[in-house]
Amino acid sequence: MLAIGEFSRLTHLSVRTLRRYHEAGLLEPATVDHATGYRYYSADQIPAAQVIHRLRELDVPLPDVQRILRSPDPGARAALVADHLRRLESELDRTRAAVASLRRLLRPEPAPLDVELRAVPATTVAAIEDDVEHEHVIAWYAGAAAELDALVAEPTGVLGGLYDNSLFESGHGHVLVYRPTPEPPRRGRVHPVTLPGVELATTTHVGDHDDIDVTYGELGAWVVANALAVAGPVRERYLVGPRDTDDPATWRTEIGWPVFRVARP
């Protein structure tokens, strides 16, 4: 038998941590001296302690560690670990995106924004629209885009979207995704819509969508600085995106901020 101090040195788990794992029912000693309260471990428990150590280094919550250790099925254990690794990778992606956005925001001399003032005529499109929660927009858009791809036989332009102000202001709003076509079908959720003519201040966001809010902010600041009144939903056109290529560096998203007039400052 190994005293708790010896077991600690062999597993690189502190005595305090071993006591906490015992109290949580995660790693119970092989025996406990009822007279002294001393904990003793067997050498056979070293692999289990090392597995716990690795899982905790990956920030696996204690209840999940218990489920992994107690599962008799190696496949089930592997699936539990894989699920946690996917969550870690997702969190890492969000962290990288936040770091990239911060670096862009903290540049001493931001790159000048290329803005075009453009009059867009009324356009006939095949559309799918609904009221959507902000956190569900990406998933909803993916389904709508796939449905439009399947039903619009002769598109005359790229996919686009209209996003009501309430989507950003209150987290819930109307979203319309469309594909220009002269004869829009009426099947499933797809139906014809005539988008009204509008005057837009437009710019193109380059790259991944994780920091597209920064481009929105820059365009909005440009609009305010040039005294162009804002009206109507924001428009986006997906010139190049995830549906075209897996390389985020090549993605191009045009953002159109509605204005009442088109005039050069």
C-alpha positions as CSV (number, residue, x, y, z in Angstrom):
1,M,0.0,0.0,0.0
2,L,1.1,3.6,-0.7
3,A,0.6,6.4,1.7
4,I,-1.1,9.4,0.3
5,G,2.1,11.4,0.1
6,E,3.8,8.6,-1.9
7,F,0.9,8.3,-4.2
8,S,0.9,12.0,-4.7
9,R,4.6,11.9,-5.8
10,L,3.9,9.1,-8.2
11,T,0.9,10.7,-9.8
12,H,1.7,14.4,-9.6
13,L,-1.6,15.0,-7.9
14,S,-1.3,17.0,-4.7
15,V,-2.4,15.6,-1.4
16,R,-5.1,18.3,-1.3
17,T,-6.4,17.3,-4.7
18,L,-6.4,13.6,-3.8
19,R,-8.5,14.4,-0.7
20,R,-10.9,16.4,-2.9
21,Y,-11.2,13.5,-5.4
22,H,-11.9,11.1,-2.5
23,E,-14.6,13.4,-1.1
24,A,-16.2,13.7,-4.6
25,G,-16.2,9.9,-5.0
26,L,-13.9,10.3,-8.0
27,L,-10.8,8.4,-6.8
28,E,-11.3,6.6,-3.5
29,P,-8.3,5.2,-1.6
30,A,-7.9,1.4,-1.5
31,T,-8.2,1.6,2.2
32,V,-8.6,4.2,5.0
33,D,-7.3,3.7,8.5
34,H,-10.3,4.3,10.7
35,A,-8.2,5.1,13.8
36,T,-6.0,7.7,12.1
37,G,-8.0,8.7,9.0
38,Y,-4.9,8.1,6.9
39,R,-5.6,7.2,3.2
40,Y,-3.7,4.4,1.4
41,Y,-3.7,3.7,-2.3
42,S,-2.6,0.7,-4.3
43,A,-0.2,0.8,-7.3
44,D,-3.1,-0.4,-9.5
45,Q,-4.8,3.0,-9.0
46,I,-1.9,4.9,-10.6
47,P,-3.3,4.6,-14.2
48,A,-6.7,5.8,-13.1
49,A,-5.1,8.8,-11.3
50,Q,-3.1,9.7,-14.4
51,V,-6.3,9.5,-16.6
52,I,-8.0,11.9,-14.1
53,H,-5.0,14.2,-14.2
54,R,-5.1,14.4,-18.0
55,L,-8.8,14.9,-18.1
56,R,-8.6,17.7,-15.6
57,E,-5.8,19.3,-17.6
58,L,-8.3,19.5,-20.4
59,D,-10.8,21.2,-18.0
60,V,-13.2,18.2,-18.1
61,P,-15.8,18.9,-15.4
62,L,-15.7,16.4,-12.4
63,P,-19.1,14.9,-13.2
64,D,-18.0,14.2,-16.7
65,V,-14.7,12.6,-15.4
66,Q,-16.8,10.3,-13.2
67,R,-19.0,9.3,-16.2
68,I,-15.8,8.5,-18.2
69,L,-14.2,6.5,-15.5
70,R,-17.3,4.5,-14.6
71,S,-18.3,3.7,-18.2
72,P,-17.5,0.0,-18.9
73,D,-17.7,0.6,-22.6
74,P,-14.4,1.9,-24.2
75,G,-16.4,3.3,-27.1
76,A,-18.7,5.3,-24.8
77,R,-15.6,6.6,-22.9
78,A,-14.0,7.7,-26.2
79,A,-17.2,9.4,-27.3
80,L,-17.4,11.4,-24.0
81,V,-13.8,12.6,-24.4
82,A,-14.4,13.4,-28.0
83,D,-17.5,15.5,-27.1
84,H,-15.4,17.5,-24.7
85,L,-12.6,18.0,-27.1
86,R,-15.0,19.4,-29.7
87,R,-16.3,21.9,-27.1
88,L,-12.7,22.9,-26.4
89,E,-12.0,23.4,-30.1
90,S,-15.1,25.5,-30.4
91,E,-14.0,27.7,-27.4
92,L,-10.5,27.9,-28.9
93,D,-12.0,29.1,-32.2
94,R,-14.0,31.8,-30.4
95,T,-10.9,32.9,-28.5
96,R,-8.9,33.2,-31.7
97,A,-11.6,35.2,-33.3
98,A,-11.9,37.5,-30.4
99,V,-8.1,38.0,-30.4
100,A,-8.1,38.8,-34.1
101,S,-10.9,41.3,-33.7
102,L,-9.1,43.0,-30.8
103,R,-5.9,43.3,-32.8
104,R,-7.9,44.9,-35.6
105,L,-9.6,47.3,-33.2
106,L,-6.4,48.2,-31.5
107,R,-4.4,49.0,-34.6
108,P,-2.7,52.4,-34.2
109,E,-3.8,53.5,-37.7
110,P,-6.9,51.6,-38.9
111,A,-6.9,51.0,-42.7
112,P,-9.2,53.5,-44.5
113,L,-12.6,52.0,-45.3
114,D,-13.6,51.8,-49.0
115,V,-17.2,52.9,-49.1
116,E,-19.3,53.2,-52.3
117,L,-22.6,55.1,-52.5
118,R,-24.9,53.1,-54.8
119,A,-28.5,53.3,-56.0
120,V,-30.0,49.8,-56.1
121,P,-33.1,49.4,-58.3
122,A,-36.1,47.3,-57.3
123,T,-35.3,43.6,-57.8
124,T,-37.4,40.5,-58.2
125,V,-36.0,37.6,-56.0
126,A,-36.8,34.2,-54.7
127,A,-36.9,34.6,-50.9
128,I,-37.3,32.8,-47.6
129,E,-38.1,34.9,-44.6
130,D,-39.0,34.5,-41.0
131,D,-38.6,36.1,-37.5
132,V,-35.4,34.6,-36.1
133,E,-33.5,34.8,-32.8
134,H,-30.1,36.4,-33.2
135,E,-28.3,33.3,-31.8
136,H,-30.1,31.1,-34.4
137,V,-29.4,33.2,-37.5
138,I,-26.4,31.3,-38.8
139,A,-28.2,27.9,-38.6
140,W,-31.4,29.4,-40.1
141,Y,-29.5,31.0,-42.9
142,A,-27.7,27.8,-43.8
143,G,-31.0,25.9,-44.2
144,A,-32.6,28.8,-46.2
145,A,-29.6,29.0,-48.5
146,A,-29.6,25.3,-49.2
147,E,-33.3,25.4,-50.0
148,L,-32.9,28.4,-52.4
149,D,-30.0,26.5,-54.1
150,A,-32.2,23.5,-54.6
151,L,-35.2,25.4,-56.0
152,V,-33.9,28.4,-57.9
153,A,-32.9,27.0,-61.3
154,E,-31.6,30.2,-63.0
155,P,-30.2,32.6,-60.5
156,T,-29.1,36.0,-61.9
157,G,-27.0,37.0,-58.9
158,V,-25.4,35.9,-55.6
159,L,-27.2,35.1,-52.4
160,G,-28.2,38.1,-50.2
161,G,-30.0,38.9,-47.0
162,L,-32.0,41.7,-45.3
163,Y,-31.7,42.0,-41.5
164,D,-34.1,44.2,-39.6
165,N,-32.7,46.5,-37.0
166,S,-34.6,44.8,-34.2
167,L,-32.4,41.7,-34.8
168,F,-29.4,43.6,-33.5
169,E,-31.3,45.8,-31.0
170,S,-33.4,43.2,-29.2
171,G,-31.9,39.9,-30.4
172,H,-35.0,38.9,-32.4
173,G,-36.1,40.2,-35.7
174,H,-37.1,39.6,-39.3
175,V,-34.6,38.0,-41.7
176,L,-35.0,37.6,-45.4
177,V,-32.6,35.5,-47.5
178,Y,-32.9,35.8,-51.3
179,R,-31.5,34.9,-54.7
180,P,-32.2,37.1,-57.7
181,T,-34.1,35.3,-60.5
182,P,-36.5,36.5,-63.2
183,E,-39.1,33.8,-62.4
184,P,-39.0,33.0,-58.7
185,P,-40.7,29.6,-57.8
186,R,-43.3,29.2,-55.1
187,R,-42.4,26.0,-53.4
188,G,-41.8,25.1,-49.8
189,R,-40.7,28.2,-48.0
190,V,-39.5,29.8,-51.2
191,H,-41.8,32.6,-52.6
192,P,-41.4,35.6,-54.9
193,V,-40.6,39.0,-53.4
194,T,-39.9,42.3,-55.0
195,L,-37.2,44.1,-53.0
196,P,-37.8,47.9,-53.1
197,G,-35.3,50.2,-54.7
198,V,-32.9,51.6,-52.1
199,E,-29.8,53.8,-51.8
200,L,-26.9,52.2,-50.0
201,A,-23.6,53.0,-48.5
202,T,-21.7,49.8,-49.2
203,T,-18.4,48.3,-48.2
204,T,-16.9,44.8,-48.4
205,H,-15.9,42.8,-45.4
206,V,-12.9,40.6,-46.2
207,G,-12.3,37.3,-44.5
208,D,-14.0,35.3,-41.8
209,H,-17.3,36.5,-40.4
210,D,-16.1,36.3,-36.8
211,D,-15.2,40.0,-36.8
212,I,-17.8,41.3,-39.3
213,D,-19.2,43.4,-36.5
214,V,-16.0,45.5,-36.7
215,T,-16.7,46.3,-40.3
216,Y,-20.3,47.1,-39.4
217,G,-19.1,49.5,-36.9
218,E,-16.7,51.2,-39.3
219,L,-19.4,51.5,-42.0
220,G,-21.9,52.9,-39.4
221,A,-19.3,55.4,-38.3
222,W,-18.7,56.5,-41.9
223,V,-22.5,57.0,-42.4
224,V,-22.8,59.1,-39.3
225,A,-19.7,61.1,-40.1
226,N,-21.0,62.0,-43.6
227,A,-24.5,63.0,-42.3
228,L,-26.3,60.4,-44.3
229,A,-29.7,59.5,-42.8
230,V,-30.2,55.8,-42.1
231,A,-33.4,53.9,-42.9
232,G,-34.5,50.3,-43.4
233,P,-32.9,46.9,-42.9
234,V,-29.2,46.3,-43.5
235,R,-28.5,44.3,-46.6
236,E,-25.7,41.8,-47.2
237,R,-24.6,40.1,-50.3
238,Y,-22.4,37.0,-50.1
239,L,-19.9,37.5,-53.0
240,V,-17.6,34.7,-51.8
241,G,-18.4,32.6,-48.7
242,P,-18.2,29.2,-47.0
243,R,-20.5,27.7,-49.7
244,D,-17.9,28.6,-52.3
245,T,-14.6,27.8,-50.6
246,D,-13.2,26.5,-47.3
247,D,-10.5,29.3,-47.2
248,P,-11.9,32.1,-45.0
249,A,-9.2,34.5,-46.2
250,T,-10.9,34.6,-49.6
251,W,-14.5,35.3,-48.3
252,R,-16.1,38.6,-49.4
253,T,-19.3,39.9,-47.8
254,E,-20.8,43.1,-49.1
255,I,-22.6,45.2,-46.4
256,G,-25.1,47.7,-47.6
257,W,-26.3,50.4,-45.1
258,P,-29.5,52.0,-46.3
259,V,-29.4,55.8,-46.7
260,F,-32.0,58.4,-47.8
261,R,-29.8,60.0,-50.4
262,V,-26.8,59.2,-52.5
263,A,-24.4,62.1,-52.5
264,R,-20.7,62.4,-52.2
265,P,-19.5,64.1,-49.1
